[in-house]
């Protein structure tokens, strides 16, 4: 049995209205939306206030080989490795990252 388990990303929506909204935004051409510095600053301030959360530090022990692999994957994703680990953990605990079911070998 392999030690590495494959995971797939699935999108979880709170309800049908939210799913419809998100799907309708997929085709939106954002290049047509005009921006200005004042609106940009207001949006940044609102976004920071929205995501501001109390966080707790955590220390874990991990093999150097595993950490190097995590850093490689994070770099490919364009993320810092700590951000990548936090993202993976968040997706796993919210059910967005699920184990891929394997068919038995015939």
MILOKOL-218986 format. One record per residue: residue number from 1; x, y, z of N, C-alpha, C, O in turn; residue in one letter. Coordinates in nm, 2 decimals, always signed. Layout:
BEGIN
seq	nxx	nyy	nzz	caxx	cayy	cazz	cxx	cyy	czz	oxx	oyy	ozz	type
NUM	X	Y	Z	X	Y	Z	X	Y	Z	X	Y	Z	A
...
! end
This chain:
BEGIN
seq	nxx	nyy	nzz	caxx	cayy	cazz	cxx	cyy	czz	oxx	oyy	ozz	type
1	+0.09	-0.12	+0.00	+0.00	+0.00	+0.00	+0.09	+0.12	+0.00	+0.18	+0.13	+0.08	X
2	+0.06	+0.22	-0.09	+0.15	+0.34	-0.10	+0.13	+0.43	+0.03	+0.02	+0.43	+0.08	X
3	+0.24	+0.50	+0.06	+0.23	+0.59	+0.18	+0.17	+0.72	+0.14	+0.12	+0.79	+0.22	X
4	+0.18	+0.76	+0.01	+0.13	+0.89	-0.04	-0.01	+0.87	-0.08	-0.04	+0.78	-0.16	X
5	-0.10	+0.95	-0.03	-0.24	+0.95	-0.07	-0.27	+1.07	-0.15	-0.22	+1.18	-0.13	X
6	-0.34	+1.05	-0.26	-0.38	+1.16	-0.35	-0.50	+1.23	-0.30	-0.59	+1.17	-0.24	X
7	-0.51	+1.36	-0.31	-0.62	+1.44	-0.27	-0.67	+1.52	-0.39	-0.59	+1.56	-0.48	X
8	-0.80	+1.55	-0.39	-0.85	+1.63	-0.50	-0.92	+1.75	-0.43	-0.98	+1.74	-0.32	X
9	-0.92	+1.86	-0.50	-0.99	+1.98	-0.45	-1.13	+1.98	-0.50	-1.16	+1.97	-0.62	X
10	-1.23	+2.00	-0.41	-1.37	+2.01	-0.45	-1.42	+2.14	-0.39	-1.38	+2.19	-0.28	X
11	-1.50	+2.21	-0.46	-1.56	+2.33	-0.42	-1.68	+2.31	-0.34	-1.77	+2.23	-0.38	X
12	-1.69	+2.37	-0.22	-1.80	+2.35	-0.13	-1.87	+2.48	-0.12	-1.82	+2.58	-0.09	X
13	-2.00	+2.48	-0.15	-2.08	+2.60	-0.15	-2.18	+2.59	-0.03	-2.23	+2.49	+0.00	X
14	-2.21	+2.71	+0.03	-2.30	+2.71	+0.14	-2.44	+2.68	+0.10	-2.52	+2.61	+0.17	X
15	-2.49	+2.73	-0.01	-2.62	+2.70	-0.06	-2.63	+2.73	-0.21	-2.53	+2.77	-0.27	X
16	-2.74	+2.70	-0.27	-2.75	+2.71	-0.42	-2.74	+2.85	-0.47	-2.68	+2.87	-0.58	X
17	-2.79	+2.95	-0.39	-2.77	+3.09	-0.44	-2.63	+3.13	-0.44	-2.58	+3.20	-0.54	X
18	-2.55	+3.09	-0.34	-2.41	+3.12	-0.34	-2.34	+3.05	-0.46	-2.25	+3.11	-0.52	X
19	-2.37	+2.93	-0.48	-2.31	+2.85	-0.59	-2.34	+2.92	-0.73	-2.25	+2.94	-0.81	X
20	-2.47	+2.97	-0.74	-2.51	+3.04	-0.87	-2.43	+3.17	-0.88	-2.38	+3.20	-0.99	X
21	-2.42	+3.24	-0.77	-2.34	+3.37	-0.78	-2.20	+3.34	-0.82	-2.14	+3.41	-0.90	X
22	-2.13	+3.24	-0.75	-1.99	+3.22	-0.78	-1.97	+3.17	-0.93	-1.88	+3.21	-1.00	X
23	-2.06	+3.09	-0.98	-2.05	+3.04	-1.11	-2.08	+3.15	-1.21	-2.02	+3.15	-1.32	X
24	-2.17	+3.24	-1.18	-2.19	+3.35	-1.27	-2.08	+3.45	-1.28	-2.06	+3.52	-1.38	X
25	-2.00	+3.46	-1.17	-1.88	+3.54	-1.17	-1.76	+3.49	-1.25	-1.67	+3.56	-1.29	X
26	-1.77	+3.36	-1.28	-1.65	+3.30	-1.35	-1.63	+3.36	-1.49	-1.52	+3.38	-1.53	X
27	-1.74	+3.40	-1.56	-1.72	+3.46	-1.69	-1.71	+3.61	-1.69	-1.70	+3.67	-1.80	X
28	-1.70	+3.67	-1.58	-1.69	+3.82	-1.57	-1.56	+3.87	-1.62	-1.45	+3.82	-1.58	X
29	-1.56	+3.97	-1.71	-1.44	+4.03	-1.76	-1.41	+4.15	-1.67	-1.46	+4.26	-1.69	X
30	-1.31	+4.13	-1.58	-1.28	+4.23	-1.48	-1.20	+4.35	-1.55	-1.19	+4.45	-1.49	X
31	-1.15	+4.33	-1.67	-1.07	+4.43	-1.73	-1.16	+4.55	-1.77	-1.11	+4.66	-1.79	X
32	-1.29	+4.53	-1.77	-1.38	+4.64	-1.81	-1.42	+4.73	-1.69	-1.48	+4.83	-1.70	X
33	-1.38	+4.68	-1.57	-1.42	+4.75	-1.45	-1.31	+4.86	-1.43	-1.19	+4.83	-1.42	X
34	-1.36	+4.99	-1.42	-1.27	+5.10	-1.40	-1.23	+5.10	-1.25	-1.32	+5.08	-1.16	X
35	-1.11	+5.14	-1.22	-1.06	+5.15	-1.08	-1.00	+5.29	-1.06	-0.95	+5.35	-1.16	X
36	-1.00	+5.33	-0.94	-0.93	+5.45	-0.91	-0.86	+5.43	-0.77	-0.90	+5.34	-0.70	X
37	-0.77	+5.52	-0.74	-0.69	+5.50	-0.62	-0.78	+5.50	-0.49	-0.76	+5.42	-0.40	X
38	-0.88	+5.59	-0.49	-0.96	+5.60	-0.37	-1.04	+5.47	-0.34	-1.05	+5.42	-0.23	X
39	-1.10	+5.42	-0.45	-1.18	+5.29	-0.44	-1.08	+5.18	-0.40	-1.12	+5.09	-0.33	X
40	-0.97	+5.18	-0.46	-0.87	+5.07	-0.44	-0.83	+5.07	-0.29	-0.83	+4.96	-0.23	X
41	-0.80	+5.19	-0.23	-0.77	+5.20	-0.09	-0.88	+5.15	+0.00	-0.86	+5.08	+0.10	X
42	-1.01	+5.19	-0.04	-1.12	+5.15	+0.04	-1.14	+5.00	+0.03	-1.17	+4.94	+0.14	X
43	-1.13	+4.94	-0.08	-1.14	+4.80	-0.10	-1.03	+4.72	-0.02	-1.06	+4.62	+0.05	X
44	-0.91	+4.77	-0.02	-0.80	+4.71	+0.06	-0.83	+4.72	+0.21	-0.81	+4.62	+0.28	X
45	-0.88	+4.83	+0.25	-0.91	+4.85	+0.39	-1.02	+4.75	+0.43	-1.02	+4.69	+0.54	X
46	-1.13	+4.74	+0.35	-1.24	+4.65	+0.38	-1.20	+4.51	+0.38	-1.24	+4.43	+0.46	X
47	-1.11	+4.47	+0.28	-1.06	+4.33	+0.27	-0.98	+4.30	+0.40	-1.00	+4.19	+0.45	X
48	-0.89	+4.39	+0.44	-0.81	+4.36	+0.56	-0.90	+4.35	+0.68	-0.88	+4.26	+0.77	X
49	-1.00	+4.43	+0.70	-1.09	+4.42	+0.81	-1.17	+4.29	+0.81	-1.20	+4.23	+0.91	X
50	-1.21	+4.25	+0.69	-1.29	+4.12	+0.67	-1.21	+4.00	+0.71	-1.26	+3.91	+0.78	X
51	-1.08	+3.99	+0.67	-1.00	+3.87	+0.70	-0.92	+3.88	+0.83	-0.85	+3.79	+0.86	X
52	-0.93	+3.99	+0.90	-0.85	+4.01	+1.02	-0.91	+3.91	+1.12	-1.03	+3.91	+1.16	X
53	-0.82	+3.82	+1.16	-0.86	+3.71	+1.26	-0.76	+3.70	+1.36	-0.64	+3.73	+1.34	X
54	-0.80	+3.65	+1.47	-0.70	+3.62	+1.58	-0.64	+3.48	+1.54	-0.70	+3.39	+1.51	X
55	-0.50	+3.49	+1.54	-0.43	+3.37	+1.50	-0.34	+3.32	+1.61	-0.30	+3.40	+1.70	X
56	-0.31	+3.19	+1.61	-0.23	+3.13	+1.71	-0.11	+3.07	+1.64	-0.13	+3.01	+1.54	X
57	+0.01	+3.08	+1.70	+0.13	+3.02	+1.64	+0.13	+2.87	+1.68	+0.07	+2.83	+1.78	X
58	+0.19	+2.79	+1.59	+0.20	+2.65	+1.61	+0.33	+2.60	+1.56	+0.39	+2.65	+1.46	X
59	+0.39	+2.51	+1.64	+0.52	+2.45	+1.60	+0.50	+2.31	+1.58	+0.43	+2.24	+1.66	X
60	+0.56	+2.25	+1.47	+0.55	+2.11	+1.45	+0.69	+2.06	+1.41	+0.78	+2.14	+1.36	X
61	+0.71	+1.93	+1.43	+0.83	+1.87	+1.39	+0.80	+1.79	+1.26	+0.70	+1.72	+1.25	X
62	+0.89	+1.81	+1.16	+0.87	+1.75	+1.03	+1.01	+1.71	+0.97	+1.11	+1.78	+1.00	X
63	+1.01	+1.60	+0.90	+1.14	+1.56	+0.85	+1.19	+1.67	+0.74	+1.11	+1.73	+0.68	X
64	+1.32	+1.68	+0.73	+1.38	+1.78	+0.64	+1.34	+1.74	+0.50	+1.32	+1.83	+0.42	X
65	+1.33	+1.61	+0.47	+1.29	+1.57	+0.33	+1.15	+1.62	+0.30	+1.12	+1.67	+0.19	X
66	+1.06	+1.60	+0.39	+0.92	+1.64	+0.37	+0.91	+1.79	+0.36	+0.83	+1.84	+0.28	X
67	+0.98	+1.86	+0.44	+0.98	+2.01	+0.43	+1.03	+2.06	+0.30	+0.98	+2.15	+0.24	X
68	+1.14	+2.00	+0.25	+1.19	+2.04	+0.12	+1.09	+2.01	+0.01	+1.07	+2.10	-0.08	X
69	+1.01	+1.90	+0.01	+0.91	+1.87	-0.08	+0.80	+1.98	-0.07	+0.75	+2.02	-0.18	X
70	+0.76	+2.01	+0.05	+0.66	+2.12	+0.07	+0.70	+2.25	+0.01	+0.63	+2.32	-0.06	X
71	+0.83	+2.28	+0.03	+0.88	+2.41	-0.02	+0.88	+2.41	-0.17	+0.85	+2.51	-0.23	X
72	+0.91	+2.30	-0.23	+0.91	+2.29	-0.38	+0.77	+2.31	-0.44	+0.75	+2.38	-0.53	X
73	+0.68	+2.24	-0.37	+0.54	+2.25	-0.42	+0.49	+2.40	-0.40	+0.42	+2.45	-0.49	X
74	+0.52	+2.45	-0.29	+0.47	+2.59	-0.26	+0.53	+2.69	-0.36	+0.46	+2.78	-0.41	X
75	+0.66	+2.67	-0.39	+0.72	+2.76	-0.49	+0.66	+2.75	-0.62	+0.64	+2.85	-0.69	X
76	+0.62	+2.62	-0.67	+0.55	+2.61	-0.79	+0.41	+2.68	-0.79	+0.37	+2.72	-0.89	X
77	+0.35	+2.68	-0.67	+0.22	+2.75	-0.66	+0.24	+2.90	-0.64	+0.14	+2.97	-0.64	X
78	+0.36	+2.95	-0.62	+0.39	+3.09	-0.60	+0.36	+3.14	-0.46	+0.32	+3.25	-0.44	X
79	+0.37	+3.05	-0.37	+0.34	+3.08	-0.23	+0.46	+3.06	-0.14	+0.55	+2.98	-0.17	X
80	+0.46	+3.12	-0.03	+0.56	+3.09	+0.08	+0.52	+2.96	+0.14	+0.40	+2.93	+0.14	X
81	+0.61	+2.88	+0.18	+0.58	+2.75	+0.23	+0.48	+2.75	+0.35	+0.40	+2.66	+0.37	X
82	+0.50	+2.85	+0.44	+0.41	+2.85	+0.56	+0.26	+2.88	+0.51	+0.17	+2.82	+0.56	X
83	+0.25	+2.97	+0.41	+0.12	+3.00	+0.36	+0.06	+2.88	+0.29	-0.06	+2.85	+0.30	X
84	+0.14	+2.81	+0.22	+0.10	+2.68	+0.15	+0.05	+2.58	+0.25	-0.06	+2.52	+0.24	X
85	+0.12	+2.56	+0.36	+0.08	+2.46	+0.46	-0.05	+2.51	+0.53	-0.14	+2.42	+0.55	X
86	-0.06	+2.64	+0.56	-0.19	+2.69	+0.62	-0.30	+2.67	+0.52	-0.41	+2.63	+0.57	X
87	-0.28	+2.69	+0.40	-0.39	+2.67	+0.30	-0.43	+2.53	+0.29	-0.55	+2.50	+0.28	X
88	-0.34	+2.44	+0.28	-0.37	+2.29	+0.28	-0.45	+2.25	+0.40	-0.55	+2.18	+0.39	X
89	-0.40	+2.29	+0.52	-0.47	+2.26	+0.64	-0.61	+2.31	+0.64	-0.71	+2.24	+0.68	X
90	-0.63	+2.44	+0.60	-0.76	+2.50	+0.59	-0.85	+2.43	+0.50	-0.97	+2.40	+0.53	X
91	-0.80	+2.39	+0.38	-0.89	+2.32	+0.28	-0.92	+2.18	+0.33	-1.04	+2.14	+0.31	X
92	-0.84	+2.12	+0.40	-0.86	+1.98	+0.46	-0.97	+1.99	+0.57	-1.07	+1.91	+0.56	X
93	-0.96	+2.08	+0.66	-1.06	+2.09	+0.77	-1.19	+2.14	+0.73	-1.29	+2.12	+0.80	X
94	-1.20	+2.22	+0.62	-1.33	+2.27	+0.57	-1.39	+2.17	+0.47	-1.50	+2.20	+0.41	X
95	-1.32	+2.06	+0.44	-1.38	+1.96	+0.35	-1.36	+1.99	+0.20	-1.41	+1.92	+0.11	X
96	-1.27	+2.09	+0.17	-1.24	+2.12	+0.03	-1.13	+2.03	-0.03	-1.12	+2.03	-0.15	X
97	-1.06	+1.97	+0.06	-0.95	+1.88	+0.02	-0.99	+1.74	+0.07	-0.99	+1.72	+0.19	X
98	-1.03	+1.65	-0.03	-1.08	+1.52	+0.01	-0.99	+1.41	-0.05	-0.93	+1.43	-0.15	X
99	-0.99	+1.30	+0.02	-0.91	+1.19	-0.03	-0.97	+1.13	-0.16	-1.10	+1.11	-0.16	X
100	-0.89	+1.10	-0.26	-0.94	+1.05	-0.38	-0.96	+0.90	-0.36	-0.86	+0.83	-0.31	X
101	-1.07	+0.84	-0.39	-1.10	+0.70	-0.38	-1.03	+0.62	-0.49	-1.04	+0.66	-0.60	X
102	-0.96	+0.52	-0.45	-0.89	+0.43	-0.54	-0.97	+0.30	-0.57	-1.02	+0.25	-0.48	X
103	-0.97	+0.26	-0.69	-1.04	+0.14	-0.73	-0.94	+0.03	-0.70	-0.82	+0.04	-0.72	X
104	-0.99	-0.09	-0.65	-0.90	-0.20	-0.62	-0.84	-0.25	-0.75	-0.91	-0.26	-0.85	X
105	-0.71	-0.29	-0.75	-0.65	-0.35	-0.87	-0.71	-0.48	-0.90	-0.73	-0.56	-0.82	X
106	-0.73	-0.50	-1.03	-0.80	-0.63	-1.08	-0.69	-0.72	-1.13	-0.72	-0.83	-1.17	X
! end
